[in-house]
Amino acid sequence: MRVAYITAGAAGMYCGSCMHDNALAAALIRAKQDVALIPIYTPTRTDESDVSIDHVFYGAVNVYLEQKSALFRHTPWLVDRMLNGRGLLDWASRRSGSVDARQLGELTLSMLEGEDGRQSKELEKLVAWLRDEFRPDIVNLPNSMLLGLAHDLREQLDVPVLCTLQGEDIFLEDLESPYRERVHELLRRKARDASGFIANSRYYVRYMSDYLDVPQSKIEMVRLGLHLDGHGEHPPTPDGRPFTIGYLARICPEKGLHVLVDAFRRLADEVGKEQVRLRIAGYLGQRDQDYKHGIFEQVRAWGLDDVVDDVGEVDRQQKIEFMRGLHVLSVPTTYHEPKGLYVLEAMANGVPVVQPSHGAFPEVLEATGGGLLVEPGDTAGLARTLRSLMDEPARRAELGRQGKEAVHRDYRDDLTAENVLNVYRKYVENRTR
């Protein structure tokens, strides 16, 4: 099957959606499918081998200029190609780190308008390449914010167009009014142009069914899968004290680092700081530098800076090594997480997790038995749960064993690829009947 899988470059940061798209495309390729992983906006960044094509559509510089000036909506494609050079896209990626959703309402609306938006020329280029060069059997969009592409892709290519749902509601709900309301209204209309949808959790199937006003039967649930090479080859190494808690996610308020740090303070006050350690790793964008600075200023004020490690950004091998040095991982998100790759990565290495009881976490932990749930935002409850795992090493080891076994059995990338391919086949076969 020839699959055109579009992926949205995340401006140079490690992004769970980008890594999922790349891992799935790679697994489909290993399954002997003809897959073009097509980056838009910026090149993708992943901690595994990048399988995307060497061309970026909807280049960030062109998208921005077309939004701001009518002149660039009519420039020759050759000029656009010059503006789509790697150097300019890298510059745009660095600049994008300081931009948040509240400044992107007008652009989000225009992109969602598709052929009627200010970036319609970019859609023409994408359609032309797919029609004349790749000729796919099916197209997969990476999130609902690109549903504006679905109508033209279906009409011009005469193929099914599916859309993966990956947590974009968090961005959309952060848009400023009136764009938030206008985008939501248009999303519901554009959702009718998609042949179907894929989500990675039952929670997100239910949520996005209501958000997009589409029946749940139109959204296929396919579990996330990890490329497990290297994960879990060696058991976690920490023994005795200090009890080491890890955080591995983007450094930002919505991932809840401040919640974990406050819970760690409570735990350190209770058992003595020499008995515990907190290790923090993850990508930090320019937008969130003040947030991180404020957290570490508070850590210093509490006298905990000698037991809180700022690990920084980690690649794949460093991530695995990071996990091996933990007793437990916790990323207490303040939003309802629809995926949570970091939870699967921790469990794949035998590390139990403690997560808030919302989003996809309850169903993942029910399926794996690899961790414990706490009330969202309850720092005292989080501290108590961490203390219980500190005091009960046998229970901790059992949670780690169960989680590792379940992830290596049920959350492999080859299984995800097989299940996604079955979804693709259903839509392609129905179209050809």
Number of C-alpha atoms within 10 A of each C-alpha: 15 14 22 22 24 24 27 23 24 21 23 21 20 22 20 19 23 22 20 22 23 26 26 25 27 25 23 22 16 13 13 10 15 17 22 21 24 24 24 19 23 27 27 27 19 23 17 14 10 16 18 22 13 9 16 24 22 24 25 25 21 24 24 17 16 22 19 13 11 11 10 19 19 11 12 10 12 9 11 20 13 11 17 23 14 15 10 16 22 18 15 19 21 16 12 17 17 12 13 14 15 16 12 16 20 18 19 19 21 19 23 24 22 22 19 12 18 24 24 20 24 21 20 16 14 17 19 16 13 18 15 10 9 15 17 21 19 22 25 23 24 24 22 27 24 20 26 27 25 26 18 17 24 19 11 13 19 14 19 24 28 27 25 21 24 23 21 15 18 14 14 21 16 16 20 15 12 10 20 20 14 13 23 18 14 16 22 17 15 22 22 15 20 22 18 21 26 24 24 23 24 19 20 24 24 15 16 22 16 13 15 18 15 19 12 16 11 14 24 19 21 18 21 23 24 24 18 17 7 13 24 21 13 12 15 21 11 13 12 10 12 16 21 21 24 25 26 26 25 24 23 20 15 16 20 21 25 25 21 24 21 19 22 26 21 19 22 19 11 13 11 11 20 13 16 20 22 24 19 20 19 20 17 19 19 13 13 17 14 11 16 17 11 12 16 18 12 16 19 13 10 11 13 19 16 12 18 22 14 13 14 14 18 17 13 13 12 13 19 21 18 20 28 22 18 25 29 27 26 26 24 28 25 17 16 21 22 23 25 19 17 19 26 27 25 30 31 31 28 32 32 32 29 23 22 24 19 20 20 19 24 17 15 21 24 12 14 22 21 30 27 21 19 20 14 19 18 16 22 18 15 28 21 17 18 23 19 13 22 22 12 10 14 11 14 21 18 17 24 27 21 20 30 25 20 19 26 20 12 17 20 19 23 21 19 22 24 16 16 19 16 12 18 21 15 11 18 17 10 9 11 7 5
